[in-house]
Amino acid sequence: MANTLSTSSETRTRTIVKAVLWNLIGLAVMALVGFLLTGSWSVGGSMAVINAILGLTMYILYERVWAHIRWGRHAAH
């Protein structure tokens, strides 16, 4: 199925909102995994927060780099 959405670059706000939502999901999953592995919500939660901070930072940087790469985009008509 062809992509019918605009291929223009995203705004920084959109990139950040997407990253925050994705990291909230990851935070919950990582806290659960940390708890299951350690038996401690405190340790599991700490692992999740550290992972979320690192993941959010890396995701934002990754998305902004790709926003400047033209490869794989269709030309605007």
N, C-alpha and C positions, 0 to 999 in steps of 0.2 A: 504494500500500500504506500503510495507516495505521500510525502510530508507536505501538507497544505498550509502549514503555519509559516509566518514570516520568518525569514532567515536573518533579520537584522539583529544586531547585538543587543543583549539584555542590558537593562539599567543596573547600576550597582545595587540599588534597593532590592530589585527582584533577586539578584544573586544572593544577597545577604539573607532575605526571607527564606529562600529555598534552603540555604545552608543551615539556618537556625532550626527550621522544621525537621530536616533530615537528622541533625544532631540531637534533637530532643528524642527522636525515635531511637537513635543509637545509644543515647544516655540511659534510657529505660532498659534496653536489651543488655547493655554492658553491666549495669547495676545488678540485674538478675543473674547474669553469668558469674559476676564477681561474688555474689552471695552464694550461689550454688557451689562454687569452687572453694570458697573460704569459710562459709558458714557465718560470715559477719557482714551485716548490712553496712557497717562503717567502712570496712576495708573495700567491700564491693562498690560502695558509693564513691569512695575516694578514687578507685581505679576508673570508674565511669566518668567522673568529673575531669580527671587528667586526660583521659582519652578524648572526651568531648572538646576540650580546649584545643588540644593538638589537632584533632580532626577538623574542627571548624576553621581554624587558621589555614590549614593545608588545603581544604576544599575551596575556600574563598580565593586563595592564590591560584589554585589550579583552574578554576572557572574564569578568572580574569585573564590568565595567560591564553586560554583557549578562545576567549572572546576576540582576541587580536589575530587569530590564525584563520586565514581564509580557506584553507584546504577543506574540501568536503561540503562547501556551501554552494547553493545555487545562485546564479547571478540575478540581481533584482531586475524586474521588467519595467 
